[in-house]
Amino acid sequence: MTRIYRTDIDGLRALAVISVILFHLGYITNGYLGVDVFFVISGFLITGIVYREVEENRFTLLKFYERRIRRIIPLVIFVSSVAFVLGLIFMLPDDLENLCQSVVASNFSANNILMKLTSADYWAVKNEYKPLMHTWSLGIEEQFYILYPIIFSLLAGARRKFIFPTLVILSLASLSAFLISNNASAKFYYLQFRFFELAVGGLCAVFFRKNSRIPHPELSKYFLFAFLIALSCILLTNVIQSKDVKVLLVTALSAGILVLGSQHFQNNKVYKFVLSNRLFSGIGKISFSLYMWHQIIFSFSRYFLVERITPPYAIGLSTLLVCVSVLTYLFIENPCRNRKLIKIKPLLLILTLSLFALISSSFYVYMVGGNIKDVPELGIRRDNRPTQLNFFSSQSNINIQYNENIRKLDKPFPTDANKASQDLKKTNILILGDSFGRDVANILLESLHHKHIELSYSDLISISDEDLAQRIHEAKLIFFASDYPDKHFVEKYRLDMNKVWIFGTKDFGISNGIHYNRTIKDYADYRAPMKQNVLQENEKLKSIWTPKYIDLIEPIRDNAGDVLVFTPDGKFISQDTLHLTKFGAAFYAKLLNAKMKEILETVQ
């Protein structure tokens, strides 16, 4: 039986990809749910093809994987290669290192796992600057494609009657896990929580292949339009707040449109006009290229072109996106899918060699922490680049070693018997906090007072109650930076609040990339806007802890609330817009010199 190409599914793809693009441009809040539409479409189409082949006894895993390789891998390799090259040109070491991780993960179908481990909050502003952030969804689909056809292979032939109940059981298990779990990031990024979305499309394909006639076709068209309107409202507006409810509704509505649309896409003029018009059909055909390119274009634009994508820039970048997508659709997607044009063996050879070159290059750059060029703003030169290598360890990461080195101070204060005579007059200072606490320690070590203080540090995670109590007792001063003391902490450790000082929050903008790629004439006056709500949080903390509050934002902000990014001699104060470089710590040491002298004098 000849299959009829469903142009309305191209239209549904267009709606999904437009929603995602508008979301990543920052113009709608729920557009990311377009990915859920793609999941349902993928499950519907793939299952329809595979189940038909099983019925006709011609399904093989090798043919299935060949189709998926031809459809996905060439464009993924090409797009991630372009991102890698652009990263080499425009990115700072830490950002380049993160990109290289994503290049490797994306090409091994695992960027969803990497994103869960390194950036659990999908909606975090920093993700706007990650060129391959969006391939998390590709990771889920590819993992699905690896596992899903095995079900059909095992249940082929006489056992195919078990395919539908098996999919029902697996879908219910996945849906149950999705509803029960409280781990929002795991639910977002992991296949086991997303399986039901793809499988629902598959269930519809199997069930309605057996039961192709839908009762009351005249009535069903009204449900079809209602589903389409409801789906559009959820994607393009913010009518529903609950993330879980939105996912469930989008999944159900997408499945409903796919099923009911099969009865009306050829003969209903209104439905054809909405989803099968030339514009939507065209966008749907290039939707994979549009999806793969959009985040790369937008993130690099934010990184080296504009801090905010205003409507004129959005139009220009969207035009560029469409042009690039058409080219890759015509010269990469279509040729690689054509078995007559490119046989599988030469294609696999080309892809394997390309993948090896890309992965090995990216892995090398990751191993050296992205330190492949001189970066004067970070004090990195050819003759002083780090010699250590990264290897899947957060605490030994090259680009955070200055901060991580403070962990060496996580030890008790030396006893008087173990102190040298010149150390007996040193003031014991205990610093408590996470990486922000380590920043405070570096400020003190870079200050003029470092010879007169004895530092002990703890992140409050691995330290025993007895050890912490002893250090609190022996400390003359206690500096908190994050993890501020509450009533329970004060009572438990009998904390003398006269010893306590609070170091406030800090922030240096959204991304250093835009500053790195600009020509700046006067570093002393160059400032950037802080992230949203940081200033309000600082004021809230100040109101709680004054007069024991040490404000780290006030000394570097102007009347508009913008903050310094560089030291006066052109060095980044922060490497990642949150934590201090060595130059930033030394800069703050000078700014706080008088305050620290005043504090030290209170205990001498």
N, C-alpha and C positions, 0 to 999 in steps of 0.2 A: 504494500500500500504506500503510495506516494505521500510523503509528509508535506503539509502546507506550512510555509514559513509564516510565523506569527509576528507581524509587524508591530502589533500592540505591545509585545514584550520589549521590543526596542524602545517604545515610548515609555514604558515603565522603568526601564534602565535609565532613560534620559531624566525622568523625574528624580530618580535616586541619586544620580551623579551630580545633577544641578544642586540638589539639596546639600550634598557633601561639600561641593565647591563653595557655595554661599556660606556654609558653616565655617570653613577654614579661611574665608575672607573676613569673617567676623560679623556678618550681617544677619544671620539667624542663629537661634540657640539650639534647635533640635535637628539640624540638618545632618548631623552624624548618624542619625537613624537610617539614612539612605543606605548605609552598609547592611543593615538588617534586611532591607528590601532585596539587596543583591544576594544575601544568603539564601533567602527563600527562592528567588529566581534560579540560582545555581542548583539548589536541591531539586527543583521541579524539572529543569531541563536535563540535568545529568541523569536523574533517575528514569526519566522518560526514555532516554536513549538506551541506557543500560538494560532496563527491564524489557524493552522491545527486543534487544539482542538476546537476552536470556530466553525469552519466549521462542525465538527463532533458532535457538541452539547455536548461536555464532558469537557469543560473548567470550572474550579472552582478556585477562588482566593486561597482557602486553599491549594489545590494541588500545585499551582504555588509557594506560599510562602514556602511550605514544601521543594520543590526542591531547592529553593534558600538558605534556611537555611542549608540544607544538603551540598550544594556545597561550601558555603562560611564560615559560622560561626565557625565550628569546627577548621579550620586551623587558622582563625583570632584570636580566643581565645588562641590557643596553642602558636602561634608565638608571640603575644603580651605578653603572660605570660613569655616566655623565655626572651624577651627584658626587661621586668620589673625586673626579677631576676638578669640579668646581670647589669642592672642599679643600683640595690641595692649594688652590689659588687664593681663596678668600677667607678661610677659617683660621681661628686661633687654635693652638695645640689641643686644649681640652675639648673644644667642640669638634675638632677634626678626629680626635680619638673616639669620641662618642659616635660620630658618623661612621667610622670604620667598623665599629662593633655592629652597627645597624646594617651595613653592607654585607658583612659576613652572615649575620642572622637572617636577613631578608632572603639571601640566596640559598640558605639552608632551611627555608620555610619555618623559621623560629623567631621572627621579630616580635610576635605577640608575647612569647615567653620572656624575651629580653626587656620589652617594655614593662611587663609586670614586675620584673626584678629591679629595674632601674628608674622607672617613672610610673609608679602605680596609678597616679591620678591622670587620666587621659585628658582632663580639662585644664591641666596646669598650663599657665601662660608660656612656660619655657618650651613646651612641646611645639609651639608655633614656629620655633627656630630649628626643628629637627626635620631635615629634608625627607627622611624615610620613615618618619613616625607612622604614616598611614599604612605601611605594609604589614601592620599587625593583623589586619583583616585577611590579607593574602595568606599569612601564616596559618590562620584558622582554616581557610578554604583548602589549602594544600594539604594540611594534616587530615582534613576530612576526606580529600580525594585519595590519600594513601590508604586509609582504613576502610572507607565505605565500600569500594568495589569488592573487597574480600568477602563481604557478606553475600553479595550476589554470586560470587564464584563458588562459595561453599554451598549455596542453596540453589544452584543451577539444576536444570533437568527436572526430574520428578519431584525434587524438594522445593521447587519455586513457590509452591503454595504457602510455604513458611516465611516467604520474604516479607509480606505485608504485616503479619503479626510480630515478626522480629523487629521491624522498624517501629511498630507501635510501642513495643516494650522498651526499646532503646530511647525513643522519644520521650516517653513518660518518665523514664529514669533521669534523663537529662533535664526535663522540665522540673521535676521534683527537686533535683540538686540546685537548679536556678532559683526556685522559690524558697528553699530552705536556707541556703547559704546567706550569711551576713557579710561575706568578704566581697565588697563591691568591685575591687580591682580584679580579683580572680574571676568573678562572674563576667566581667567585661572582656578579659583577654584569653581565657582558656577554653579549649574546644569542648570539654565535657559540659560546660554550661551553655554553649552555643549550638551544640549538636542538634537540639530539637528544632531550631530555626531552619536549618538546612533540611532536616528530615521531614518537617511538616510539608515543605514543598515536594519532597519525594513521595510522601504518602498520598498527596493530592494527585500526583502524576500516576501512581499505581492504581489507586481507587477509581479515578475517573477514566482511566483507560479501560477498566472493566465495565464501568457504568457511565458510558460516554453521554447518554441522554440526561439532561438536567430537566427536572419537572418544571412546568409552568415557565417556559422560556420568555414569555412576554413580561411576566412579573419579575423574572430574574434580572432583566436589564435595569430595573429600578434599584435593585440591590447592588448591582455592579456600579452604577453611578454614585450611589450612597457610599460604597466602599472607597471609591476613587476620591470623592470629595473629603471623606474622613481622613484618609491617608495623607492627602495633600495638606490638610489643616494641621495634622500632627507634625509633619515634616517641616512645614514652613512657618508655623506659629508656635507659641508656647502655652497652648491651652491645657496641657496636662503636665503636672509637676513630677509625679513619681516616675523614676527611670524604669523600674521594672514593669509598671503598667504600660508605659510607652512601648517597650520592647515587645510585650505580649500582643498589644493592639496592632502594631505595625506588622508583626508576623502573621497574625490572623487576617488582617485586611489584605496584605499582599497575596496570601494564599487564595483568598476569596476572589480577588481580581484575576488571578491566573486561571482559576477554574471557570468562573463565569465568563471571562473574556473569550474563552475558546468557543463559546456559542454565538458571540456577537461581533468579533473582530472583522468578519467579512461582510456582514450585511447591515450593521447599525451605523448609519451615517454620522451620528453625533459622536459615538465612541471612536470611530475611525478618524474623525476630524481631531479629536482630543489627543489620542495616543499614537495614531498612525500617520499623522501629517508629516510632511517631508522634513521639517526641522527636527521634530522629536525623533523620527526614525533615524535621521542622520546622526544626531547626538548619541542615540542609543547604540548605533553601530560602532562608534569610536569611544564608547564609554570606558572601556578598559584602558585605552591610552589616556583619556582624560583623567581617569582616576590615578593612574601611575604618575602622571606629570604634574598634577595640580599642586601638590604639597611641595614638590621640589622647587617649582617656580615661585610659589608664594613665600616659602621659608628663606630662600636665598635672597629674594627681593627685600624681605625684612632684615636680613643679615647685613646686606651691603648697599641697599638702595634707599629705602624709606622706613622710618620707624612705624608708621601707621599707613595701611593701605586705604587711602581715601577713594571715593568713587571714581575720579578720573584715572587713578592708578589701577583700580579694580577692573575698569573697562579695558585699559591697555594690556594688563597682564592676562585677562581672560581671552583677549584676541590672540595674544602670543600662545596661550595654552591651546586654543583650538587649532592654530596653524601647526604647532609642533605635533599635536595629537593626530591630525590628518596625515602628516608625513609618516609617522611611525605606524599608523594603521595601514597605509598603502605600501610601505617599503619594509616593514618588519612583521607586523601581525599577519597580513594576508599571504605574503610569500611563504612564511614559515609554516602556515597551516595547509599549504597546497602540496600534497604528496607527489603530484606529477612534476611540480617545479623543483622541489628539493626532497630527495630521498632521505630516509631516516638515518642511514649510516653517516653520510657526510654532515647532516644536520647535527647529529650527536657528537661528532668529532669537533665541529666548530664550537658548539656549546660547551663541550668539556674543556677545550683549550682556553676559551674565553673565560669560563668560570674559574679555571685554575689561575689564570693571570690576575683576574680581579680579586679573588680571595687571598692569594698569596701577597699581593701588593697591599691590600687593605689590612691584612693581619700584621704585616711588617710595620705599617704606620701605627697601628694600634699598639704594638709591642713597644715602640719607642715613644709612646704617649703623644703622638702627633707632632713631635719636635723634629721637624725636617727642614726648617728654615729659620733664619734670624727673625726674632720678634723683639725689637728694642723696647717696646712698651712693657714687656715682661722681663727685660734684662737678659733675654736669651740670644746668645751669639754662637757662631760656629765652634768657637774654642771652649765653650762652657755648657754645651748641651748635656742633659743628664745621660749618664752611662748605664743606669739600671734599666731593666726591662719590665713592662707590665705583663702579668700572666694571671688573669682572672681573679685578682684579689683587690678588693676595694681599698683596704688599708695600706697596701703597698703601691697603690697607683702613683705614678710619677708626678702627676700634676697636683696632687694634694699632700705631698710629703711634708711640705713646710708646716701644714696644719697637723698632720698625723704625728710628726716628730714629738709633739708635746706629750704624747702618751708615755714617753720615757719618764715623765715626771709623776706618773701615777704610782707613787710610793710614799711611805710614811716620812715625816720629817726626821732628819738625823738627830740623834740624841746629842746632848751637850758633850758627852764623852767622846763622840765620834767627830765632833766639829774641830776644825783648825782654829787656832786662837783668833785669827782675823774674822772667822765666821760667827763667833759667839754673839756679836751685836746685830746679826742679820735678823730682819723681821720675818717671822713665819707667815706666809700668805697661802691660804687654801682656795683653790679655784674649782668651782663646781659647775658643770654644764656640759653640753654636747660639743659639737664642732665650734659653736660660738664661744664656749668657754676656752677652747684651745686658742682661738683668736685673741682672747683677753691675755692669756699667758704669753703669747708672742708679743703683744703690745708692751707688756712689762719687761720682757727680755730684751726688747729693742730700746727701752727707755734708759735715761741717765741714772735711774735708780736700781738697775739690775744687780749692781754689786752689793747692794744693801738689803736684798730680800732673798728669802729661801722659799722656793715655790713647791707646792704639792698640788697635783691635779687629780680629779676623778670625774668620770662621766656618769657616776651613780648607778652603773649597770652591774658591774662585776664585783664591786667592793663589798666586803662584809660589813654588817652593822657595827661590829666591834672596832674594825679598822677605821671606819668613817667617824665613829664617836671619838676615837682617840685623836684623829687628825683635827676634828672640830675643837676638841679641848685644847690642843697644843697651838692652834692657829691664833695669831694676834689679829689677823684680818681674814674675812671670808668673803670672796667675790662670787656672786651668782651671775651666770650668763645663760639664760633659758633655764627651764626646770626650777622656777623660782620657789622659795620655801612657802609652804602653806602651814596652817595651824597644826596639822598632824606632825609635819616634819619638825617644826619648832619644839613641840612637846616631846616628841620621841627622843630627840638628841639634845634636849635642854639647850637649845640654841640661844646664845647671848646675842640679841639683835643689835647691840652696840658695836659688835664686830662686823656686822653685815653691811655690804654695799651691793647694789644691783646695777649691772651693766645692761643697758637697753639694747633693743633690736637695732639692726642696721640694714641698709639696702642701697644698691648702686645702679638702679635701673633694671631694665628687662634683659638686655643682651649687650655684651661688649662688642659684638661683631660690627654693629653699625658705626661705633666709634673707631674701631680698628681700621675700617676701610674709608675713613674720612681724612681729609687734610685739615689739621687743627693748628691754628696759629698761636692761640693763647690757652695753654692747659690750665692755668690758674683760674680762669673764668669760665671754662667749659663745663657745663652741667647737663644732667639728664633727668627726666621725670622718674620718680620712684614707682614701684609697682603699686597697684591699687590697694588701698586700705593700710599701707605700712605706716604712714604718718599718723593715722587715727590710732593704730595700735600703740605707737610710741607715746602719744599723748595720754592714752589710757594707762599705760604702765607708769608714766611719770606722775600721774595724779595719785596712783596707789602708793608709790615708793618714795616720793619726795619727803624729806631732803636727802635720802640715801641713794638717790638715783643718778647714775652717770649716763648722760645723754650722748649717744654716739652720732645722732643725726643732726642735732642743732649746730655743731661746729662746721658742718660741711654743706648746709642748705642755704638757699637764698630766700627772698621774700615770697617767691612763687612756689616754694616747696621743692624745687629741683636740687639735686645733690651733685657734688663733685664726683668725677669718675677717675681723674688722674691726679697724681701728685704734681706740684708745680713744675717739676722737671720732666713731666711726660711719661710717668710710669703708672700702670694700672694700679689703683688702690685695691681692687678685688679682681680675682681671676674669673670668678663665676657669678659676679654681681651680688654675692652674699658673704663670701669668706675672704680674708685679707691675704694679699701677697706680702712678701717680706718688705717691699717698699711701702705698702699700705699700713703695715704694722708700725714701721718706723715713723711714718707720717702721723699716725694717731698718737704715737708716743710723744711727739713734739706738741701736738694739740692738747694733750692731757697732762703735760708735764707739771704745770702748776697745781692742777687738781690732785694728782698723785702725791705730790710733795705735801700738800695740805692733809691728805688722808694718812700718810705715813707719820706725820708729826703728831697725830692724835694718839698714837700708841708708843711713842718714844719718850 
